[in-house]
Amino acid sequence: MSFPDFTLRRIGLAAAAALAVSVTGAATAQSMVVRSTGPSAAKYPTGAKLTATEKLTLVAGDRIVLMQGGKTRTLSGPGTFGASGTIAASQSLGGNVTRMLAKGPTMRSRGGFSRGPNDPVPTESRAPNLWLLDYREGGNFCVADPATLLLWRPNMEGDTALEIESAGTRATVAIVEGANFRKWPTDVLPVRYGVDYRLSGAGLTAPVTVRFAAMDAAPDTVEGSVDMLMAKGCTRQLNRLVDTMSEAEAK
């Protein structure tokens, strides 16, 4: 039995479209390990890409956080789990994740947010935005905009002074009562990449060393942010994002 040329072309186009849908679906179903702790951490390291058909066999004490389609799934051992699981389509990023990815918080030009005399003193366990430098955390830090880099502390109580030193140059940053942001002292210590900055004082029990990593641009998506933070070794910021996503998942 023979078919006209136009029929064969139509069949070919339909097959190509079906293949494209299949490939796209497979790519979408791929998961990434964004946190891995426990005895099997070396088997499923952070950054590993898993296909939809792969299985994860976890033992007691294992905790793996997978990201798929901008959402997270947390797996705890013991047990065997599929890399691709059902995530409610209505699950949103949540306000905290959106704020975490924003290019930067709104702040007053001098010192940070202020509070009234009768307002409660807010205390947060982590900085609410990826691009705030929590001066308690050392290691690589990915900078969204060197000119507007902000230092952050977890409360607004009391006046404090942070000492910053690099290559023999020192600067003192004063953070006043009622503020938990302060601009990095770019006039004295410009942001330079691949250079160590030693931070001390301001309630730190021991000095902290920070090294800045350059970015072309701040990613707009969760997936882009995770990929970039992993590639640059900005582990503290990655953990901050994953924690916030996991909390949104649990709600």
Order of alpha helices (4+ residues) and beta strands (2+ residues): alpha-beta-beta-beta-beta-beta-beta-alpha-beta-beta-beta-beta-beta-beta-beta-beta-alpha-alpha
